[in-house]
Amino acid sequence: MSRDNFLRSILSEKVNMTPDGFVADQLTPQQFWNCHELFFDKIQEIHSSDISGIDGYGNFNEECQTEYATYKEFLIGNFADDKEGYWYNWREMFNTTLLKQDFFDQYYKEIEDRIPYCEGQRYLINNFTFFVNMITDGKTTVGFPDWTFAGIGDFLTDIAIMDLNKPYLRIPELFVQYCEKRGIAVPDFKERFLCVAYLKGIDSLRWHASIDDEESCMSIIKSISELKDRIHAL
């Protein structure tokens, strides 16, 4: 079964993989705030998909399977230095790029401390919910054409990616209000959100450092550094 057909077989029927509209990145902050519940509704439809026949955590491989049995193994594997491919020997970047070891180690430890809160939280996630990857009409539709990094993990990952992309939109603050309004209980929200947000944050920082994108690196460092105070204030 192809990857697209596999995803269609498990996705909620309400999730649109071929949407009409425009790139969500074109929305002004006010336009997004006016329709933010629509985004959360549609992302929650992804997380409602039936994954009862799928084991493990992490991104789907070419065989549409996950690679890790536990969330902790996923964390370790994601940042392994000896993994073949683009990130082979990536720790050499500490000496050659804007990625600094003390900053990375600090937030890797923050993730490790919170892994128990995410263990057992298994949902289908798009894992690529940057605004440039979502299509909307700003009124009734939000769709997700790009499933390159789809996999199994804590559903808060998709919300954390939105916030990493545009922290000034105050995504987790809005999501907490959304959950309260809809009667959605999210146990251990603060610890789980920080866990997945720090993971996506330092992973994204590693990527932008690898291509010498100084502006993005500085923005991500600032966002990561300020996140705990924001979340603890909720």
Salt bridges, closest charged atoms under 4 A:
ASP25 OD1 - LYS166 NZ 2.81
GLU37 OE2 - LYS181 NZ 3.10
GLU37 OE1 - ARG182 NH2 3.02
ASP41 OD1 - ARG182 NH1 2.69
GLU45 OE2 - LYS14 NZ 3.91
GLU110 OE1 - ARG114 NH1 2.53
GLU110 OE2 - LYS228 NZ 2.85
ASP113 OD1 - LYS109 NZ 2.79
ASP154 OD2 - ARG192 NE 2.76
ASP158 OD2 - HIS47 NE2 2.86
ASP163 OD1 - ARG230 NH2 2.97
GLU173 OE2 - ARG170 NH2 3.23
GLU173 OE1 - ARG230 NH2 2.91
GLU191 OE1 - ARG114 NE 2.77
ASP203 OD1 - ARG206 NH2 2.79
ASP213 OD2 - HIS208 ND1 3.07
GLU226 OE2 - LYS222 NZ 2.92
